[in-house]
Amino acid sequence: MELESKSAPRNFALSVDSENKVTEFKVFSVSTSHMRAFHLSWISFFACFVSTFAAPPPLAIIRDNLDLTATDIGNAGIAAVSSAILARIAMGTACDLFGPRLASSALILLTAPAVFLTAIANSAISFLLVRFFMGFSLATFVSTQFWTSSMFSAKVIGTANGVAGGWGIAAVSSAVLARIAMGTACDLFGPRLASSALILLIALK
């Protein structure tokens, strides 16, 4: 005798469609796994974006300490962007194979050491290398969009993707604010203590 197992329908706090995708977007809600996944995805993207663009605020100090030329600084910036392009291509495949959660988590764990190693960079080459490897973390943009796309229905997917991407890229504004805070901290506590504190905060992303 062949038995057919019927799974009981799951109940969610927000309305869902036949594929269990949320059909409404309540940005400040954490009542369902869909919204928790949404917030975790953009927060991870935000953290990676801040890490990659953390160098510009204390760049004047880094330049003087490492004797960097304008060419060295430009090459480091190009390295960060180049690695991001390569990583985003690979991240798409990783999301298809392993899912956005595992792919994003693995990438963050792999690039975190580069953030820590920024504190001990002592030459133009080492600075370029840490910027290069930190740039890989920008591929979390792909996993963020993939993740939100799998959680929300066609009715609200555009809004969800837009908010997640917008809040993640808001890290650039955070870098600008960090530049102002960095200048004030240097005046109050000295450049060495201020830069060490900033690097530690970013490394603890």
Secondary structure, 3 states (H helix, E strand, C coil): CCCCCCCCCCCCCCCECCCCCECCCCCCCCCCHHHHHHHHHHHHHHHHHHHHCCCCCCHHHHHHHHCCCHHHHHHHHHHHHHHHHHHHHHHHHHHHHHCHHHHHHHHHHHHHHHHHHHHHCCCHHHHHHHHHHHHHHHHHHHHHHHHHHHHECCCCHHHHHHHHHHHHHCHHHHHHHHHHHHHHHHHHHCHHHHHHHHHHHHHCC
